Amino acid sequence: MTGGNRQRVALVTGGAVRVGRAISLGLAKAGHDIVIAYRSSSAEAETLDEEITSLGRTLVHVQADLREARAADRLIDTVRTSFGRLDVLVNSAASFRSVSLLDVDADEWDQVMNLNLRAPHLMVRAAADMLRESKGCVVNITDLSAWQAWSAYPHHAVSKAGLAHLTRVQARALAPEVRVNGIAPGAVLPPDDWPEERWAPLAERAALQRTGSPENVVQALLYLIGADFVTGHILPVDGGRLLGPSGPPI
């Protein structure tokens, strides 16, 4: 990524809460001014503004429903008006809905796909010119369901598998000016509605025998931003959970 002495700018969708919030703060600490998109987390966006301002960086927060096709263009117009450049785009906004496969009707399917898969495409499409100008990068946040058949989250899993492949397509299509990679977090932050007894066993499934934290995702993100010879890859941040169980096959 280049840009001389000009201030670097990052856009994070879903950047007000959970892992997206950690990403926004991590990028601010690394010297970026930040634009975030949020749908309903206005209070969280306000407190994030205070935190990022205290770091000496600028935050612009935009209410946007990325399930709507025009939201991406409106968001990128805000980036252009506010800063005139974009160096890093992080597609973090996503739903995580548990619905039985046969209960996923057309509307439910479209709602998840529009946010988790179509929106990252439309965001990259809208941002491509600014990213080419800055020789910037894109990082898409997928998860382990891109490789695993999560039957309790069927349309989510399909959307994340699609996002993993979209990452590779985007990397080829935008090269050589723009690099595109992905991060697949494992157990780094429990869903708000999960009890501890559901979360704790995930540590046992990882080779490192522990769960992680959002900061692990931030570390991976900062690596990918600086890794100027890496594009088209998905980096699992999962403590070795994708390795599967140890021991001989049965």
Beta strands, then each sheet from edge to edge (+ up, - down):
strand 1: 8-13
strand 2: 32-38
strand 3: 59-63
strand 4: 88-91
strand 5: 137-141
strand 6: 179-185
strand 7: 234-237
sheet 1: 3+ 2+ 1+ 4+ 5+ 6+ 7+
end
